[in-house]
Amino acid sequence: MSIHRDIVPLGDMLDYGHRVIAKVTAISRIDFDADENLQLAITHLLQIIGEAAGSVSESARIAHPEIDWPKIVGMRNRIVHDYRRIDLDIVWETATLDVPHLIAALEAFMPSDPP
């Protein structure tokens, strides 16, 4: 992993993952379903995470198979290119289940004091 090439997109994934968690903490699924602005915000944050994941080098992806790179990038592609068929069940599940795992995986190898 080239620290200078990958640290920015990996850091973005971590930062935006924390933003997702901040938005869904103490929010019920009923609240999420009733709040279009929250739905749009979470969807957009997941899109950014996917865009950043697409910028991570192949060597870094290979070095960290614990992260499901194709799934993350694929979600970004679905949001951007198939926006009429965004499944809010998947958005909610991703935000509440997958993003915490992504954050834990990233924090396990990201430097605590990046360059």
C-alpha positions in Angstrom: 0.0 0.0 0.0 1.4 3.4 -1.0 0.6 5.4 2.1 0.6 8.7 0.2 -1.7 7.4 -2.6 -4.1 5.4 -0.4 -4.3 7.4 2.8 -6.6 10.0 1.5 -9.3 7.8 0.1 -9.0 5.4 3.0 -9.3 8.3 5.4 -12.3 9.6 3.5 -14.0 6.1 3.8 -13.3 6.2 7.6 -14.5 9.9 8.0 -17.7 9.4 6.0 -18.3 6.1 7.7 -18.3 7.9 11.0 -20.7 10.5 9.5 -23.1 7.7 8.6 -23.0 6.3 12.1 -23.6 9.7 13.6 -26.7 10.0 11.5 -28.2 6.6 12.3 -27.3 6.4 16.0 -30.4 6.5 18.1 -32.6 6.5 14.9 -35.1 3.8 14.4 -36.0 2.3 11.1 -39.4 3.9 11.4 -37.7 7.3 11.8 -35.5 6.6 8.8 -38.5 5.6 6.6 -40.3 8.8 7.6 -37.4 11.2 6.9 -36.6 11.7 3.2 -33.8 14.1 4.1 -32.1 11.5 6.2 -32.5 8.9 3.5 -30.9 11.2 1.0 -28.1 12.1 3.3 -27.3 8.5 4.2 -27.4 7.5 0.5 -25.1 10.3 -0.4 -22.6 9.4 2.3 -22.6 5.8 1.1 -22.0 7.0 -2.4 -19.0 9.0 -1.2 -17.6 5.9 0.6 -18.0 3.9 -2.6 -16.3 6.6 -4.7 -13.4 6.7 -2.2 -13.1 2.9 -2.2 -12.8 3.0 -6.0 -9.7 5.2 -5.6 -7.9 2.8 -3.4 -5.0 1.1 -5.1 -5.3 -2.6 -6.2 -2.4 -3.4 -3.9 -4.1 -2.0 -0.9 -7.3 -3.8 -1.8 -5.4 -7.1 -2.0 -3.7 -6.4 1.3 -7.1 -6.0 3.0 -9.4 -8.7 1.8 -11.5 -8.2 5.0 -13.0 -5.3 3.2 -15.6 -6.1 0.5 -14.3 -3.7 -2.1 -16.5 -4.8 -4.9 -19.6 -4.6 -2.8 -18.7 -1.0 -1.6 -17.9 0.2 -5.1 -21.0 -1.7 -6.5 -23.2 0.2 -4.1 -21.8 3.5 -5.3 -22.5 2.5 -8.9 -26.1 1.5 -8.1 -26.7 4.8 -6.3 -25.2 6.8 -9.2 -26.4 4.9 -12.2 -29.6 3.1 -11.1 -30.9 5.8 -8.8 -34.5 5.0 -9.5 -34.2 1.6 -8.0 -32.4 2.4 -4.7 -33.6 -0.1 -2.1 -34.0 1.7 1.2 -33.8 -1.7 3.0 -30.3 -2.1 1.6 -29.4 1.5 2.5 -30.5 1.0 6.1 -28.8 -2.4 6.4 -25.6 -1.0 5.0 -25.7 2.0 7.3 -26.5 0.1 10.4 -24.7 -3.2 9.9 -22.0 -2.9 7.2 -20.6 0.5 7.9 -19.7 -0.3 11.6 -17.7 -3.3 10.3 -16.0 -1.2 7.7 -15.0 1.4 10.3 -13.6 -1.4 12.5 -11.6 -2.9 9.6 -10.2 0.5 8.5 -9.3 1.5 12.1 -7.4 -1.8 12.5 -4.8 -0.8 9.9 -5.0 3.0 9.4 -2.3 5.0 11.1 -3.6 6.9 14.1 -1.6 9.9 13.0 -1.7 10.0 9.2 0.9 11.9 7.2 
